[in-house]
Amino acid sequence: MNYQTYQPQPELASFIKCYWTLDSPAEMNPQVQTIVPDGCMEMIFHYGDLYNQYIDGKAILQPRSCVFGQLTQPLQIEPTGITGIFSVRFHHDGFIPFATIPIKDMDNQAVPLEKLFEIHGTELEKNILQAITVQEKIDIIETFLRGRLDTETIDRIVQSTVDLLLNVDGKISVHELSRQTNINRRQLERKFSSAIGLSPKQLSKTIRLQTTLKHLLNKEYTSLTTLAYDSEYYDQAHFIKDFKEFTGLTPKEFYGESLTMSFLFYGKES
């Protein structure tokens, strides 16, 4: 698999984490891959063959273009042929200035661009798929997003709280988060639900797990017990519980699964 990342223009850098492309020939025996929640929404364009995603054990073809809402559970996907993907990875609260429906309503869903942006979404898909180079795709998407940027939806409190969570790798309780930001817990939860689609607790757990997952994939640990301790889980049982919630597997089982896409997306910092 050929996975490449690209940086956005400074004007959009506070909303977009990166652009990425993924190219791979068709496989004789396609493997189901597990996508682990990372707290970031994605706008995805398939210029190759579509992917199956598994919901309740049933395979459903992803749309040709879509925005994938927040994942609150592991997502299993499988290529149906040649992989060719161009994607916009937003920051944790980065999609809200472009949203046309409530963020929370998009959780665990691949929402077609046509549903989000009507005829403009259809035109965007067409233009992206017809573009020859990655830079052309980036120019097209940046022009589109700049034209739809609604700065009035940006919540500075959410931004600063997310920054705090990232600075401590999610290792903070919601009570302490509320105290440090001087925001009532319920108010903070409402703000997060509307701007991110996750609660502060969910995002905190996601960020902590992502940090732990990078150490695991890069083999930067001496034992799972030490990894759990360094990640400030209460104990190893708590670590295993959270890990299984987000990956569907225990840490030991994780290495027996197909890790190709997990290592591409989470093994190294994008």
Phi and psi in degrees as GROMACS dihedral restraints (atoms count N, CA, C in turn):
[ dihedral_restraints ]
;  ai    aj    ak    al  type     phi  dphi    fc
    3     4     5     6     1  -108.4    20    10
    4     5     6     7     1   106.6    20    10
    6     7     8     9     1  -111.6    20    10
    7     8     9    10     1   123.2    20    10
    9    10    11    12     1  -128.8    20    10
   10    11    12    13     1   144.0    20    10
   12    13    14    15     1  -118.6    20    10
   13    14    15    16     1   153.4    20    10
   15    16    17    18     1  -140.2    20    10
   16    17    18    19     1   144.8    20    10
   18    19    20    21     1   -91.8    20    10
   19    20    21    22     1   145.7    20    10
   21    22    23    24     1   -78.3    20    10
   22    23    24    25     1   166.4    20    10
   24    25    26    27     1   -65.6    20    10
   25    26    27    28     1   150.9    20    10
   27    28    29    30     1   -52.5    20    10
   28    29    30    31     1   -34.3    20    10
   30    31    32    33     1   -61.0    20    10
   31    32    33    34     1   -28.7    20    10
   33    34    35    36     1  -110.5    20    10
   34    35    36    37     1     3.2    20    10
   36    37    38    39     1   -66.6    20    10
   37    38    39    40     1   -22.9    20    10
   39    40    41    42     1   -80.1    20    10
   40    41    42    43     1    -9.6    20    10
   42    43    44    45     1  -110.0    20    10
   43    44    45    46     1   -34.6    20    10
   45    46    47    48     1  -108.5    20    10
   46    47    48    49     1   124.8    20    10
   48    49    50    51     1   -75.0    20    10
   49    50    51    52     1   -46.0    20    10
   51    52    53    54     1  -171.5    20    10
   52    53    54    55     1   167.6    20    10
   54    55    56    57     1  -105.2    20    10
   55    56    57    58     1   150.7    20    10
   57    58    59    60     1  -145.1    20    10
   58    59    60    61     1   153.7    20    10
   60    61    62    63     1  -125.7    20    10
   61    62    63    64     1   149.7    20    10
   63    64    65    66     1  -137.6    20    10
   64    65    66    67     1   122.2    20    10
   66    67    68    69     1  -127.7    20    10
   67    68    69    70     1   137.0    20    10
   69    70    71    72     1  -160.3    20    10
   70    71    72    73     1   140.9    20    10
   72    73    74    75     1   -69.1    20    10
   73    74    75    76     1   163.9    20    10
   75    76    77    78     1   -62.5    20    10
   76    77    78    79     1   144.4    20    10
   78    79    80    81     1  -101.8    20    10
   79    80    81    82     1   144.5    20    10
   81    82    83    84     1   -63.3    20    10
   82    83    84    85     1   -41.7    20    10
   84    85    86    87     1  -128.7    20    10
   85    86    87    88     1    85.1    20    10
   87    88    89    90     1   -57.5    20    10
   88    89    90    91     1   139.0    20    10
   90    91    92    93     1  -104.8    20    10
   91    92    93    94     1   142.1    20    10
   93    94    95    96     1   -72.5    20    10
   94    95    96    97     1   130.0    20    10
   96    97    98    99     1  -110.5    20    10
   97    98    99   100     1   145.9    20    10
   99   100   101   102     1  -101.6    20    10
  100   101   102   103     1   123.5    20    10
  102   103   104   105     1   -99.0    20    10
  103   104   105   106     1   122.9    20    10
  105   106   107   108     1   -93.2    20    10
  106   107   108   109     1   135.6    20    10
  108   109   110   111     1   -54.0    20    10
  109   110   111   112     1   135.3    20    10
  111   112   113   114     1  -127.2    20    10
  112   113   114   115     1     3.9    20    10
  114   115   116   117     1    82.0    20    10
  115   116   117   118     1     6.2    20    10
  117   118   119   120     1  -118.3    20    10
  118   119   120   121     1   136.4    20    10
  120   121   122   123     1   -85.9    20    10
  121   122   123   124     1   154.9    20    10
  123   124   125   126     1  -131.2    20    10
  124   125   126   127     1   139.5    20    10
  126   127   128   129     1  -103.7    20    10
  127   128   129   130     1   117.7    20    10
  129   130   131   132     1  -117.2    20    10
  130   131   132   133     1   136.5    20    10
  132   133   134   135     1  -125.3    20    10
  133   134   135   136     1   123.5    20    10
  135   136   137   138     1   -95.4    20    10
  136   137   138   139     1   104.0    20    10
  138   139   140   141     1   -93.5    20    10
  139   140   141   142     1    -4.3    20    10
  141   142   143   144     1  -102.7    20    10
  142   143   144   145     1  -156.1    20    10
  144   145   146   147     1   -73.4    20    10
  145   146   147   148     1   155.2    20    10
  147   148   149   150     1   -72.7    20    10
  148   149   150   151     1   163.5    20    10
  150   151   152   153     1  -107.0    20    10
  151   152   153   154     1   145.2    20    10
  153   154   155   156     1   -82.9    20    10
  154   155   156   157     1   141.5    20    10
  156   157   158   159     1  -120.7    20    10
  157   158   159   160     1   143.4    20    10
  159   160   161   162     1  -101.8    20    10
  160   161   162   163     1   121.2    20    10
  162   163   164   165     1  -123.0    20    10
  163   164   165   166     1   119.6    20    10
  165   166   167   168     1    53.7    20    10
  166   167   168   169     1    36.9    20    10
  168   169   170   171     1    82.2    20    10
  169   170   171   172     1    -2.8    20    10
  171   172   173   174     1  -104.6    20    10
  172   173   174   175     1   136.7    20    10
  174   175   176   177     1   -82.3    20    10
  175   176   177   178     1   128.6    20    10
  177   178   179   180     1  -128.5    20    10
  178   179   180   181     1   130.7    20    10
  180   181   182   183     1   -69.0    20    10
  181   182   183   184     1   132.1    20    10
  183   184   185   186     1   -69.2    20    10
  184   185   186   187     1   153.5    20    10
  186   187   188   189     1   -63.5    20    10
  187   188   189   190     1   158.9    20    10
  189   190   191   192     1   -60.5    20    10
  190   191   192   193     1   -36.9    20    10
  192   193   194   195     1  -141.8    20    10
  193   194   195   196     1   142.9    20    10
  195   196   197   198     1  -164.4    20    10
  196   197   198   199     1   168.7    20    10
  198   199   200   201     1  -113.5    20    10
  199   200   201   202     1   124.0    20    10
  201   202   203   204     1   -91.3    20    10
  202   203   204   205     1   122.5    20    10
  204   205   206   207     1   -70.2    20    10
  205   206   207   208     1  -176.8    20    10
  207   208   209   210     1   -62.7    20    10
  208   209   210   211     1   136.4    20    10
  210   211   212   213     1   -89.2    20    10
  211   212   213   214     1   130.5    20    10
  213   214   215   216     1  -111.2    20    10
  214   215   216   217     1     4.3    20    10
  216   217   218   219     1  -154.8    20    10
  217   218   219   220     1   162.8    20    10
  219   220   221   222     1   -63.6    20    10
  220   221   222   223     1   144.9    20    10
  222   223   224   225     1  -113.5    20    10
  223   224   225   226     1   128.5    20    10
  225   226   227   228     1  -102.5    20    10
  226   227   228   229     1   128.7    20    10
  228   229   230   231     1  -131.0    20    10
  229   230   231   232     1   161.3    20    10
  231   232   233   234     1  -151.0    20    10
  232   233   234   235     1   128.8    20    10
  234   235   236   237     1   -67.5    20    10
  235   236   237   238     1   147.5    20    10
  237   238   239   240     1  -107.0    20    10
  238   239   240   241     1     1.1    20    10
  240   241   242   243     1   176.9    20    10
  241   242   243   244     1  -131.1    20    10
  243   244   245   246     1   -74.4    20    10
  244   245   246   247     1   131.1    20    10
  246   247   248   249     1   -89.3    20    10
  247   248   249   250     1   127.0    20    10
  249   250   251   252     1  -148.7    20    10
  250   251   252   253     1   104.2    20    10
  252   253   254   255     1  -128.8    20    10
  253   254   255   256     1   134.0    20    10
  255   256   257   258     1  -117.7    20    10
  256   257   258   259     1   128.8    20    10
  258   259   260   261     1  -137.9    20    10
  259   260   261   262     1   149.1    20    10
  261   262   263   264     1  -107.7    20    10
  262   263   264   265     1   116.0    20    10
  264   265   266   267     1   -97.8    20    10
  265   266   267   268     1   114.3    20    10
  267   268   269   270     1   -84.6    20    10
  268   269   270   271     1   157.1    20    10
  270   271   272   273     1   -66.0    20    10
  271   272   273   274     1   170.3    20    10
  273   274   275   276     1   -54.1    20    10
  274   275   276   277     1   -39.5    20    10
  276   277   278   279     1  -112.3    20    10
  277   278   279   280     1    22.8    20    10
  279   280   281   282     1   -81.3    20    10
  280   281   282   283     1   -19.1    20    10
  282   283   284   285     1   -87.3    20    10
  283   284   285   286     1   -18.3    20    10
  285   286   287   288     1   -55.3    20    10
  286   287   288   289     1   -36.3    20    10
  288   289   290   291     1   -68.7    20    10
  289   290   291   292     1    -9.3    20    10
  291   292   293   294     1  -115.1    20    10
  292   293   294   295     1    -2.8    20    10
  294   295   296   297     1   -72.6    20    10
  295   296   297   298     1   144.7    20    10
  297   298   299   300     1  -116.6    20    10
  298   299   300   301     1    -8.6    20    10
  300   301   302   303     1  -132.2    20    10
  301   302   303   304     1   161.4    20    10
  303   304   305   306     1   -55.9    20    10
  304   305   306   307     1   131.5    20    10
  306   307   308   309     1   -55.8    20    10
  307   308   309   310     1   -41.8    20    10
  309   310   311   312     1   -61.2    20    10
  310   311   312   313     1   -30.7    20    10
  312   313   314   315     1   -71.3    20    10
  313   314   315   316     1    -8.4    20    10
  315   316   317   318     1   -99.2    20    10
  316   317   318   319     1    -2.7    20    10
  318   319   320   321     1   -52.8    20    10
  319   320   321   322     1   132.2    20    10
  321   322   323   324     1    59.1    20    10
  322   323   324   325     1    26.7    20    10
  324   325   326   327     1  -130.3    20    10
  325   326   327   328     1   144.8    20    10
  327   328   329   330     1   -96.8    20    10
  328   329   330   331     1    99.0    20    10
  330   331   332   333     1   -90.0    20    10
  331   332   333   334     1   118.8    20    10
  333   334   335   336     1   -58.6    20    10
  334   335   336   337     1   144.2    20    10
  336   337   338   339     1   -59.7    20    10
  337   338   339   340     1   -32.8    20    10
  339   340   341   342     1   -61.5    20    10
  340   341   342   343     1   -36.7    20    10
  342   343   344   345     1   -70.7    20    10
  343   344   345   346     1   -36.0    20    10
  345   346   347   348     1   -77.3    20    10
  346   347   348   349     1   -42.9    20    10
  348   349   350   351     1  -123.7    20    10
  349   350   351   352     1    10.3    20    10
  351   352   353   354     1    53.6    20    10
  352   353   354   355     1  -132.9    20    10
  354   355   356   357     1   -61.9    20    10
  355   356   357   358     1   -29.0    20    10
  357   358   359   360     1   -67.8    20    10
  358   359   360   361     1   -33.4    20    10
  360   361   362   363     1   -69.2    20    10
  361   362   363   364     1   -38.9    20    10
  363   364   365   366     1   -64.2    20    10
  364   365   366   367     1   -42.3    20    10
  366   367   368   369     1   -66.4    20    10
  367   368   369   370     1   -39.5    20    10
  369   370   371   372     1   -62.4    20    10
  370   371   372   373     1   -45.5    20    10
  372   373   374   375     1   -57.8    20    10
  373   374   375   376     1   -47.6    20    10
  375   376   377   378     1   -59.5    20    10
  376   377   378   379     1   -45.6    20    10
  378   379   380   381     1   -66.5    20    10
  379   380   381   382     1   -41.1    20    10
  381   382   383   384     1   -65.0    20    10
  382   383   384   385     1   -44.6    20    10
  384   385   386   387     1   -69.6    20    10
  385   386   387   388     1   -26.0    20    10
  387   388   389   390     1   -84.9    20    10
  388   389   390   391     1   -18.3    20    10
  390   391   392   393     1   -65.2    20    10
  391   392   393   394     1   138.8    20    10
  393   394   395   396     1   -84.1    20    10
  394   395   396   397     1   -47.1    20    10
  396   397   398   399     1  -102.9    20    10
  397   398   399   400     1   160.9    20    10
  399   400   401   402     1   -63.1    20    10
  400   401   402   403     1   -39.7    20    10
  402   403   404   405     1   -62.7    20    10
  403   404   405   406     1   -36.7    20    10
  405   406   407   408     1   -63.6    20    10
  406   407   408   409     1   -41.0    20    10
  408   409   410   411     1   -62.8    20    10
  409   410   411   412     1   -43.4    20    10
  411   412   413   414     1   -63.1    20    10
  412   413   414   415     1   -43.9    20    10
  414   415   416   417     1   -60.5    20    10
  415   416   417   418     1   -41.1    20    10
  417   418   419   420     1   -65.7    20    10
  418   419   420   421     1   -46.8    20    10
  420   421   422   423     1   -69.4    20    10
  421   422   423   424     1   -34.9    20    10
  423   424   425   426     1   -70.2    20    10
  424   425   426   427     1   -37.5    20    10
  426   427   428   429     1   -62.6    20    10
  427   428   429   430     1   -43.3    20    10
  429   430   431   432     1   -62.1    20    10
  430   431   432   433     1   -48.3    20    10
  432   433   434   435     1   -69.6    20    10
  433   434   435   436     1   -38.4    20    10
  435   436   437   438     1   -60.5    20    10
  436   437   438   439     1   -36.8    20    10
  438   439   440   441     1   -71.5    20    10
  439   440   441   442     1   -18.4    20    10
  441   442   443   444     1  -110.6    20    10
  442   443   444   445     1     1.6    20    10
  444   445   446   447     1   -63.7    20    10
  445   446   447   448     1   120.7    20    10
  447   448   449   450     1  -115.0    20    10
  448   449   450   451     1    94.3    20    10
  450   451   452   453     1   -68.5    20    10
  451   452   453   454     1   -17.6    20    10
  453   454   455   456     1   -68.6    20    10
  454   455   456   457     1   -19.3    20    10
  456   457   458   459     1   -84.7    20    10
  457   458   459   460     1    -7.8    20    10
  459   460   461   462     1   -72.7    20    10
  460   461   462   463     1   127.3    20    10
  462   463   464   465     1  -106.8    20    10
  463   464   465   466     1   108.1    20    10
  465   466   467   468     1   -64.9    20    10
  466   467   468   469     1   -30.4    20    10
  468   469   470   471     1   -66.2    20    10
  469   470   471   472     1   -43.7    20    10
  471   472   473   474     1   -63.6    20    10
  472   473   474   475     1   -43.9    20    10
  474   475   476   477     1   -57.3    20    10
  475   476   477   478     1   -48.1    20    10
  477   478   479   480     1   -68.8    20    10
  478   479   480   481     1   -33.2    20    10
  480   481   482   483     1   -69.9    20    10
  481   482   483   484     1   -40.3    20    10
  483   484   485   486     1   -63.1    20    10
  484   485   486   487     1   -42.6    20    10
  486   487   488   489     1   -57.7    20    10
  487   488   489   490     1   -41.2    20    10
  489   490   491   492     1   -63.7    20    10
  490   491   492   493     1   -44.6    20    10
  492   493   494   495     1   -59.6    20    10
  493   494   495   496     1   -42.5    20    10
  495   496   497   498     1   -67.6    20    10
  496   497   498   499     1   -37.2    20    10
  498   499   500   501     1   -64.9    20    10
  499   500   501   502     1   -28.7    20    10
  501   502   503   504     1  -108.1    20    10
  502   503   504   505     1    14.2    20    10
  504   505   506   507     1    55.6    20    10
  505   506   507   508     1    34.1    20    10
  507   508   509   510     1    75.5    20    10
  508   509   510   511     1     4.8    20    10
  510   511   512   513     1   -88.2    20    10
  511   512   513   514     1    67.8    20    10
  513   514   515   516     1  -156.9    20    10
  514   515   516   517     1   142.3    20    10
  516   517   518   519     1   -79.3    20    10
  517   518   519   520     1   158.6    20    10
  519   520   521   522     1   -64.4    20    10
  520   521   522   523     1   -35.7    20    10
  522   523   524   525     1   -60.2    20    10
  523   524   525   526     1   -46.5    20    10
  525   526   527   528     1   -68.6    20    10
  526   527   528   529     1   -36.2    20    10
  528   529   530   531     1   -61.6    20    10
  529   530   531   532     1   -44.5    20    10
  531   532   533   534     1   -63.0    20    10
  532   533   534   535     1   -40.7    20    10
  534   535   536   537     1   -66.4    20    10
  535   536   537   538     1   -44.9    20    10
  537   538   539   540     1   -69.6    20    10
  538   539   540   541     1   -31.6    20    10
  540   541   542   543     1   -91.2    20    10
  541   542   543   544     1    -8.6    20    10
  543   544   545   546     1    58.9    20    10
  544   545   546   547     1    38.2    20    10
  546   547   548   549     1  -122.0    20    10
  547   548   549   550     1   132.0    20    10
  549   550   551   552     1   -53.3    20    10
  550   551   552   553     1   138.6    20    10
  552   553   554   555     1   -56.4    20    10
  553   554   555   556     1   -45.5    20    10
  555   556   557   558     1   -65.8    20    10
  556   557   558   559     1   -38.6    20    10
  558   559   560   561     1   -64.4    20    10
  559   560   561   562     1   -41.0    20    10
  561   562   563   564     1   -63.6    20    10
  562   563   564   565     1   -40.6    20    10
  564   565   566   567     1   -65.2    20    10
  565   566   567   568     1   -39.4    20    10
  567   568   569   570     1   -64.4    20    10
  568   569   570   571     1   -42.7    20    10
  570   571   572   573     1   -63.6    20    10
  571   572   573   574     1   -43.0    20    10
  573   574   575   576     1   -65.9    20    10
  574   575   576   577     1   -42.0    20    10
  576   577   578   579     1   -60.5    20    10
  577   578   579   580     1   -40.6    20    10
  579   580   581   582     1   -78.4    20    10
  580   581   582   583     1   -33.6    20    10
  582   583   584   585     1   -94.1    20    10
  583   584   585   586     1   -26.6    20    10
  585   586   587   588     1  -121.4    20    10
  586   587   588   589     1   -32.5    20    10
  588   589   590   591     1    92.9    20    10
  589   590   591   592     1     1.0    20    10
  591   592   593   594     1  -128.7    20    10
  592   593   594   595     1   156.9    20    10
  594   595   596   597     1   -79.8    20    10
  595   596   597   598     1   162.1    20    10
  597   598   599   600     1   -55.5    20    10
  598   599   600   601     1   -38.8    20    10
  600   601   602   603     1   -65.3    20    10
  601   602   603   604     1   -42.7    20    10
  603   604   605   606     1   -63.0    20    10
  604   605   606   607     1   -44.8    20    10
  606   607   608   609     1   -66.8    20    10
  607   608   609   610     1   -39.7    20    10
  609   610   611   612     1   -60.1    20    10
  610   611   612   613     1   -45.5    20    10
  612   613   614   615     1   -63.9    20    10
  613   614   615   616     1   -38.8    20    10
  615   616   617   618     1   -64.7    20    10
  616   617   618   619     1   -46.4    20    10
  618   619   620   621     1   -64.1    20    10
  619   620   621   622     1   -42.4    20    10
  621   622   623   624     1   -64.3    20    10
  622   623   624   625     1   -42.4    20    10
  624   625   626   627     1   -65.7    20    10
  625   626   627   628     1   -38.5    20    10
  627   628   629   630     1   -62.6    20    10
  628   629   630   631     1   -41.4    20    10
  630   631   632   633     1   -62.8    20    10
  631   632   633   634     1   -44.7    20    10
  633   634   635   636     1   -64.0    20    10
  634   635   636   637     1   -40.3    20    10
  636   637   638   639     1   -63.4    20    10
  637   638   639   640     1   -39.2    20    10
  639   640   641   642     1   -61.1    20    10
  640   641   642   643     1   -43.5    20    10
  642   643   644   645     1   -62.1    20    10
  643   644   645   646     1   -39.9    20    10
  645   646   647   648     1   -67.3    20    10
  646   647   648   649     1   -47.6    20    10
  648   649   650   651     1   -66.8    20    10
  649   650   651   652     1   -34.1    20    10
  651   652   653   654     1   -90.5    20    10
  652   653   654   655     1     4.7    20    10
  654   655   656   657     1    57.4    20    10
  655   656   657   658     1    41.2    20    10
  657   658   659   660     1   -99.4    20    10
  658   659   660   661     1    59.1    20    10
  660   661   662   663     1  -159.9    20    10
  661   662   663   664     1   157.9    20    10
  663   664   665   666     1   -98.1    20    10
  664   665   666   667     1   -31.4    20    10
  666   667   668   669     1  -158.4    20    10
  667   668   669   670     1   160.6    20    10
  669   670   671   672     1   -65.2    20    10
  670   671   672   673     1   -33.0    20    10
  672   673   674   675     1   -64.0    20    10
  673   674   675   676     1   -44.1    20    10
  675   676   677   678     1   -65.3    20    10
  676   677   678   679     1   -40.0    20    10
  678   679   680   681     1   -61.9    20    10
  679   680   681   682     1   -42.7    20    10
  681   682   683   684     1   -63.2    20    10
  682   683   684   685     1   -42.3    20    10
  684   685   686   687     1   -65.6    20    10
  685   686   687   688     1   -46.3    20    10
  687   688   689   690     1   -64.2    20    10
  688   689   690   691     1   -29.0    20    10
  690   691   692   693     1   -86.3    20    10
  691   692   693   694     1     2.0    20    10
  693   694   695   696     1    63.8    20    10
  694   695   696   697     1    35.8    20    10
  696   697   698   699     1   -77.4    20    10
  697   698   699   700     1   153.3    20    10
  699   700   701   702     1   -57.2    20    10
  700   701   702   703     1   -44.9    20    10
  702   703   704   705     1  -160.0    20    10
  703   704   705   706     1  -178.9    20    10
  705   706   707   708     1   -66.5    20    10
  706   707   708   709     1   -32.8    20    10
  708   709   710   711     1   -62.8    20    10
  709   710   711   712     1   -41.1    20    10
  711   712   713   714     1   -64.3    20    10
  712   713   714   715     1   -41.0    20    10
  714   715   716   717     1   -60.9    20    10
  715   716   717   718     1   -48.2    20    10
  717   718   719   720     1   -64.2    20    10
  718   719   720   721     1   -39.7    20    10
  720   721   722   723     1   -61.3    20    10
  721   722   723   724     1   -49.4    20    10
  723   724   725   726     1   -65.6    20    10
  724   725   726   727     1   -41.1    20    10
  726   727   728   729     1   -61.5    20    10
  727   728   729   730     1   -44.5    20    10
  729   730   731   732     1   -68.5    20    10
  730   731   732   733     1   -33.6    20    10
  732   733   734   735     1   -60.6    20    10
  733   734   735   736     1   -38.4    20    10
  735   736   737   738     1   -94.3    20    10
  736   737   738   739     1   -22.6    20    10
  738   739   740   741     1  -114.4    20    10
  739   740   741   742     1   -16.9    20    10
  741   742   743   744     1    81.5    20    10
  742   743   744   745     1     3.0    20    10
  744   745   746   747     1  -138.8    20    10
  745   746   747   748     1   160.0    20    10
  747   748   749   750     1   -78.8    20    10
  748   749   750   751     1   163.1    20    10
  750   751   752   753     1   -55.3    20    10
  751   752   753   754     1   -39.4    20    10
  753   754   755   756     1   -68.6    20    10
  754   755   756   757     1   -40.2    20    10
  756   757   758   759     1   -67.7    20    10
  757   758   759   760     1   -29.1    20    10
  759   760   761   762     1   -56.7    20    10
  760   761   762   763     1   -37.3    20    10
  762   763   764   765     1   -74.5    20    10
  763   764   765   766     1   -11.6    20    10
  765   766   767   768     1   -88.9    20    10
  766   767   768   769     1    -4.8    20    10
  768   769   770   771     1   -97.3    20    10
  769   770   771   772     1   174.2    20    10
  771   772   773   774     1   -74.7    20    10
  772   773   774   775     1   114.8    20    10
  774   775   776   777     1  -105.3    20    10
  775   776   777   778     1     7.8    20    10
  777   778   779   780     1   -54.0    20    10
  778   779   780   781     1   -55.6    20    10
  780   781   782   783     1   -74.5    20    10
  781   782   783   784     1   -32.2    20    10
  783   784   785   786     1   -61.0    20    10
  784   785   786   787     1   -43.0    20    10
  786   787   788   789     1   -69.1    20    10
  787   788   789   790     1   -39.0    20    10
  789   790   791   792     1   -60.1    20    10
  790   791   792   793     1   -49.2    20    10
  792   793   794   795     1   -80.5    20    10
  793   794   795   796     1   -34.3    20    10
  795   796   797   798     1  -120.5    20    10
  796   797   798   799     1   -14.0    20    10
  798   799   800   801     1   -70.8    20    10
  799   800   801   802     1   -30.5    20    10
  801   802   803   804     1  -127.2    20    10
  802   803   804   805     1   154.0    20    10
  804   805   806   807     1   -73.1    20    10
  805   806   807   808     1   129.6    20    10
